[in-house]
Amino acid sequence: MSDGRSVSGQLKKFVFRGKSSSKGDSRGEYLEIVIPELLTAGYSFYTWPSAPLLAWYLWTQRRHLRGLRVLELGCGTGLPGILAAKCGARVTLTDSVALPRSLRHLSACCEANGLVPNRDVKILGLAWGLFLSEVHSLRPVDLLLASDCFYEPSQFEEVLSTVAYLLDGTDARFLCSYQERSADWSIEALLKKWGLKGALLDLDSLSESSGVDYRSLVGDRSLHLLEIVAV
Ligand SMILES: C[S@@+](CC[C@H](N)C(=O)[O-])C[C@H]1O[C@@H](n2cnc3c(N)ncnc32)[C@H](O)[C@@H]1O
């Protein structure tokens, strides 16, 4: 996969490659996702470095995505969720209900990839930690996603309370990629409080087993992939 630096105008291109599973097929698999970005408009209008990492992981798991009910939180431009939809998952993309312009931009990101909003993917405004009726209609999910949603410590509990509600009583997993910005930040106590447990995924082993290297995506940033489940 490329690191997404192939930028054409305001379109950022992400390329995912992999070997085909069918014997004798040497064509390989290829998926290109384009994201229209507005670099100065705000947090949700461009793709943060954690998003290609989560998308890369989903690409390594692409054969298991078909039919899964996938929900992405704080998705911004929605790269991981769009990839999951392209791989056959039933995807709901969410971002802040207080940012209608971001939600419109998210629709444009879907359309740029041939996905018709509210036909091929659902798009919904949500506020972490607020349990409005829309949130109840989101259950059940099989896979919950978020990239770079742990960037403001005062919001960690809001994110995790929403995650706990969506995972409660199910086998669903929450996969989140994040950038380590301070050694002092931790979600350990909050995981315990909300009946959750987390484990970091071993990216080196995943690279080896998938044959797709993640290192060019990460560069010298401290990026991680965490899997959280209900206890
Ligand atoms: C750092 S950006 C990450 C965007 C995207 N996931 C990515 O990695 O490119 C954080 C995202 O969380 C959304 N967000 C912030 N506060 C939120 C809240 N209280 N409820 C829901 N979404 C929120 C923002 O609108 C933004 O899209």
The ligand as an SDF file (V2000), in Angstrom:
LIG
                    3D

 27 29  0  0  0  0  0  0  0  0999 V2000
   -8.4600   13.9280   14.7100 C   0  0  0  0  0  0  0  0  0  0  0  0
   -9.9370   13.8120   13.7690 S   0  0  0  0  0  0  0  0  0  0  0  0
   -9.7940   12.1620   13.0630 C   0  0  0  0  0  0  0  0  0  0  0  0
  -10.6090   12.0270   11.8180 C   0  0  0  0  0  0  0  0  0  0  0  0
  -10.4630   10.6820   11.0990 C   0  0  0  0  0  0  0  0  0  0  0  0
  -10.9150    9.5990   11.9360 N   0  0  0  0  0  0  0  0  0  0  0  0
   -9.0480   10.4360   10.6570 C   0  0  0  0  0  0  0  0  0  0  0  0
   -8.3200    9.6820   11.3330 O   0  0  0  0  0  0  0  0  0  0  0  0
   -8.6550   11.0070    9.6250 O   0  0  0  0  0  0  0  0  0  0  0  0
  -11.1950   13.5410   15.0330 C   0  0  0  0  0  0  0  0  0  0  0  0
  -12.6020   13.3880   14.4760 C   0  0  0  0  0  0  0  0  0  0  0  0
  -13.5070   13.2140   15.5660 O   0  0  0  0  0  0  0  0  0  0  0  0
  -14.6680   14.0170   15.3560 C   0  0  0  0  0  0  0  0  0  0  0  0
  -15.2100   14.3920   16.6720 N   0  0  0  0  0  0  0  0  0  0  0  0
  -14.6700   15.2580   17.5670 C   0  0  0  0  0  0  0  0  0  0  0  0
  -15.4220   15.3510   18.6640 N   0  0  0  0  0  0  0  0  0  0  0  0
  -16.4920   14.5380   18.4700 C   0  0  0  0  0  0  0  0  0  0  0  0
  -17.6150   14.2160   19.2710 C   0  0  0  0  0  0  0  0  0  0  0  0
  -17.7980   14.7440   20.4800 N   0  0  0  0  0  0  0  0  0  0  0  0
  -18.5230   13.3290   18.7780 N   0  0  0  0  0  0  0  0  0  0  0  0
  -18.3260   12.7590   17.5600 C   0  0  0  0  0  0  0  0  0  0  0  0
  -17.2660   13.0270   16.7550 N   0  0  0  0  0  0  0  0  0  0  0  0
  -16.3650   13.9170   17.1990 C   0  0  0  0  0  0  0  0  0  0  0  0
  -14.1430   15.2200   14.5910 C   0  0  0  0  0  0  0  0  0  0  0  0
  -15.1600   15.8910   13.8690 O   0  0  0  0  0  0  0  0  0  0  0  0
  -13.0880   14.5870   13.6840 C   0  0  0  0  0  0  0  0  0  0  0  0
  -13.6320   14.1470   12.4770 O   0  0  0  0  0  0  0  0  0  0  0  0
  1  2  1  0
  2  3  1  0
  2 10  1  0
  3  4  1  0
  4  5  1  0
  5  6  1  0
  5  7  1  0
  7  8  2  0
  7  9  1  0
 10 11  1  0
 11 12  1  0
 11 26  1  0
 12 13  1  0
 13 14  1  0
 13 24  1  0
 14 15  1  0
 14 23  1  0
 15 16  2  0
 16 17  1  0
 17 18  1  0
 17 23  2  0
 18 19  1  0
 18 20  2  0
 20 21  1  0
 21 22  2  0
 22 23  1  0
 24 25  1  0
 24 26  1  0
 26 27  1  0
M  CHG  2   2   1   9  -1
M  END
$$$$
